[in-house]
Every structure is written in structure tokens, then in C-alpha cells.
């Protein structure tokens, strides 16, 4: 498999970013959120990890500017705490 081949991921209510490069995150999130919205999955969990917080900041910056997003916040303790973000999407029109 060539490294330039697209990675197919199942569309579920959770996305773990640990296997992706930081530069891939904006386009990955855009595609993922569009697919979730199309499948009427309107609440998702983005797992970015705790680490240094750089990936979390990148994710939150993207979410702030994404027109598909209704709101987002850090996950509750049982869902990953500050290592994950819960995103509410707008209904598709």
C-alpha cells in the first residue's frame, strides 16, 4: 500500500487522532464531520490525547471556524477528560 493512498476510516461517533499526522488533522476533521453530519451523527468525540496540548489547540482552532459545529467542550472525566473533545454538530439542511 502506497503512503499516498487515502485511509478509510469507519464513520462512528468517535475519532482517535493518534494515528494521524498533525498536518492531516484539518482536512481529516472536515471530511469526518461532514460524513457524520450526513449520517445524522450529531455528537462526536475527538480523541486528541493529553500530551503537551498542541494537538488539542489545533483541533479547537479548527472547530471554532468550522460552520458545521454548533458547540464543543472538553470531554467529561469518563469520556477522556482533557484528552478528548465532545463536538455537537448542526443538523444538515
C-alpha positions as CSV (number, residue, x, y, z in Angstrom):
1,X,0.0,0.0,0.0
2,X,1.4,3.4,-1.0
3,X,1.6,6.0,1.7
4,X,-0.4,8.4,-0.5
5,X,-3.4,6.1,-0.6
6,X,-6.4,7.5,1.3
7,X,-7.0,6.0,4.6
8,X,-10.6,4.6,5.0
9,X,-12.0,5.0,8.5
10,X,-15.4,3.9,9.6
11,X,-17.8,6.7,10.4
12,X,-18.7,6.4,14.0
13,X,-19.3,8.8,16.9
14,X,-15.6,8.8,17.9
15,X,-12.4,9.7,16.1
16,X,-8.9,8.9,17.5
17,X,-6.3,11.3,16.0
18,X,-3.3,9.4,17.4
19,X,-2.6,7.6,14.2
20,X,-2.6,10.8,12.0
21,X,0.0,13.4,11.3
22,X,-0.8,16.9,12.7
23,X,-0.8,18.4,9.2
24,X,-3.6,15.9,8.3
25,X,-5.9,17.0,11.1
26,X,-7.7,19.9,9.5
27,X,-8.7,18.1,6.3
28,X,-9.4,14.9,8.2
29,X,-11.7,16.7,10.7
30,X,-13.5,18.5,7.8
31,X,-14.2,15.2,6.0
32,X,-15.1,13.3,9.2
33,X,-17.5,16.0,10.4
34,X,-19.2,16.3,7.0
35,X,-19.7,12.5,6.9
36,X,-21.0,12.4,10.5
37,X,-23.5,15.2,9.7
38,X,-24.6,13.4,6.5
39,X,-25.2,10.2,8.6
40,X,-27.1,12.3,11.3
41,X,-24.4,11.6,13.9
42,X,-24.6,15.0,15.6
43,X,-22.5,14.4,18.7
44,X,-19.0,13.1,18.3
45,X,-15.9,12.6,20.4
46,X,-12.5,13.7,19.0
47,X,-9.6,12.0,20.9
48,X,-6.5,14.2,20.7
49,X,-4.7,13.0,23.7
50,X,-3.4,14.9,26.7
51,X,0.3,15.4,25.8
52,X,1.5,18.9,25.5
53,X,-1.8,20.3,24.3
54,X,-0.7,21.3,20.9
55,X,-3.0,18.9,19.1
56,X,-5.9,19.9,21.3
57,X,-5.3,23.5,20.4
58,X,-5.1,22.7,16.7
59,X,-8.4,20.8,17.0
60,X,-10.1,23.6,18.9
61,X,-8.9,26.2,16.5
62,X,-10.4,24.2,13.6
63,X,-13.7,23.6,15.4
64,X,-14.1,27.4,16.2
65,X,-14.0,28.2,12.5
66,X,-16.0,25.2,11.2
67,X,-19.5,26.1,10.1
68,X,-20.8,22.5,10.8
69,X,-20.1,22.9,14.5
70,X,-22.8,24.0,16.9
71,X,-20.6,23.8,20.0
72,X,-17.7,21.9,21.6
73,X,-16.1,21.3,25.0
74,X,-13.6,19.1,26.7
75,X,-15.0,15.6,27.4
76,X,-16.2,14.6,30.9
77,X,-13.8,12.6,33.0
78,X,-15.3,9.2,32.0
79,X,-15.0,10.1,28.2
80,X,-11.4,11.2,28.2
81,X,-11.3,14.4,30.2
82,X,-8.9,17.0,28.7
83,X,-7.6,14.3,26.2
84,X,-10.8,14.4,24.2
85,X,-13.3,17.0,22.9
86,X,-17.1,16.5,22.6
87,X,-18.5,18.2,19.5
88,X,-22.1,18.9,18.8
89,X,-22.9,19.3,15.1
90,X,-25.6,21.4,13.4
91,X,-28.4,19.4,11.7
92,X,-27.9,19.1,8.0
93,X,-30.1,21.4,6.0
